[in-house]
Amino acid sequence: MMHLGIPSRLRRTARRAAGRAARWAVARPEVLLRRRWAYQVASAALPLLELRGAKAYQVAAIRCVLSDFADAYLGRRPCIFTSAFVPTELVYGLGGVPFLPEAAAGLAAASDLAARSLSACEALWYSPDLCSFHRAGLGGAAAGLLPRPSAVIVTSHLCDGGKRSLFHISRLAGCPFYMLGVPYVPSDRATRWLASQIEQVAGDLARRVPGLSLEGLAQALRRSNEALAEYERVSALRRNVPAPWRGSEALNYVLLFLWSWGSPGLSPFYRALRLHLERTIAAGDFPIREERHRLLWLNLRPYYDTGVFKYLEGDCASSVAFEEYSFAYWPSLDLRDPFASLAEKMMSNFGWGPIERRLEAIARLVDEYSIDGVVQFAQWGCRQSNGGAAILATELKEKGIPFLNLDGDGVDARCGSEAQAITRLGAFIELLGARRGG
């Protein structure tokens, strides 16, 4: 018997294997992630997800992540650990696979697996007031939950905790450590100086790590540009009122936004998402049809199970129309001058340099996405984002835009207060309603 091209025997085998994989994942996820059969089963089960109602873009995202995890954990390609704002086109272009411990920490929190990593980090005497994304990444490496890196690359921007935690990971793994120093003020000279660093790191990696070379760099940049073109269409569609996509879900895909530029799987994901948004708008089948308010969300979100977004999108009928970390701030990459182009991408980050750059980017997003209010998720330990909260509040107040600095933690559920967050969001939504009524 056949069911949409999937033999019933295969479906039964996949279900049995999935059950076994689920039991292993709870007991020893680090063992499961290193089993070739686990990825084979997961890939075979993807068509079943669509049968159970998963959207095409969701399946494309899983396929993209699965491919990178298989490459990293099975050792099919050299694994290069990076901090969040290293251009991953460099890693894919060298023939490696990137791994971002801080991004993986959010995935672990969503899978209810972060507690073990956080405990392992605390056993190393790291302070619990440090950013939990970095603590979970470092603890995961110490506990053997992460793949083994062949090298580590970090940048001096934006986050201080990222380079420090990854330096410790490089020591645990005994692998080369590189840091790209990003100039504070953009200029042609600064871009060239950074480009020379990127070129030097790339050349050194190609010499020191077996399996790496510079032959695929142009292809990685080409894939990144193709994905960026699709993503710009996605971003334009999200300006629609009402919002065609739940911001709570969009914040989950920040993982791919940080991780996968240059990957062969990113462009298909954004293409599938674009088609989904186009169909949603054409059919008028919006997630929140009677949309009352549109919010801009700054920083990340709590990735463990929380009722905050159910309250915001359900009870308050308010959309997160767009997110700061979903803003593509760089121009298309120039294949003729790849290192300078990657340097320009890094230098274009609006979160680096004088705070006026971030204020300008937020003002642009407020205008483009018809924003009624701005919420910053004040992740505990995130000095980079929280340090500018008072200036941001003053600037937005002068522009007549309500602002809420919402305390919380993205990974460590012990530090999150759902009831308090819902209370503060409720008061903020009431303020937006009163302004609209006035």
PyMOL commands that set and color helices and strands:
alter all, ss='L'
color gray80, all
select helices_A, chain A and resi 8-27+29-32+36-51+56-73+88-94+101-110+114-123+132-142+160-173+188-208+217-237+247-259+266-283+308-315+324-326+338-347+355-368+383-386+389-398+413-415+418-437
alter helices_A, ss='H'
color red, helices_A
select strands_A, chain A and resi 2-3+6-7+79-82+97-99+151-155+177-180+293-298+318-323+373-379+403-408
alter strands_A, ss='S'
color yellow, strands_A
deselect
rebuild
show_as cartoon
